[in-house]
């Protein structure tokens, strides 16, 4: 709600209005405590509004449904690594991995952003603000998001692959993505092909 001139808002209302005006960042850590701490730091600093996830698949779903340009995550999830997630999100958002230096050294993808833990509040906030600015600029260059119809088509193709090959949703997505890249087709066109088979 938009306040009228001269109307005082309570602290909670001001906080929620500020959050709704901020960019949204996905914060994804396998451990709930780490995710909540990062969320609290970013939101209290006014850097971003945060959505919490605990698995790579949750992150993929959120990014496909919303306009997200930045993901802050730990090194590993129950269903994959940050590096695998970053490969899947390469053309849609920036990924910042916050982990011990030993784990960060294991990452081979040079395009991934890294922040050694423990990090200060300032280091975390400045890093996320930088990635949000980059995402804002890149967002103008990226093609538009998939339509709801295209996303539904992709979801049906994943279900077909899951049933046909006894795959998890993530494995089906990877298979669909691989076919898409191999055939130099969009994911939606590849999904159409899968649904037309048999």
ZIGI-V674800 format. One record per helix or strand of 3 or more residues. SS is the DSSP state (helix for helix, strand for strand). FROM is the first residue (numbers start at 0). TO is the last residue. Records with the same first field share a line. If there is no record, write none. Layout:
SS = FROM-TO, FROM-TO
This chain:
helix = 10-20, 31-43, 55-64, 81-88, 100-103, 120-140, 147-164, 168-181, 186-195
strand = 23-27, 48-52, 69-72, 93-98, 112-115
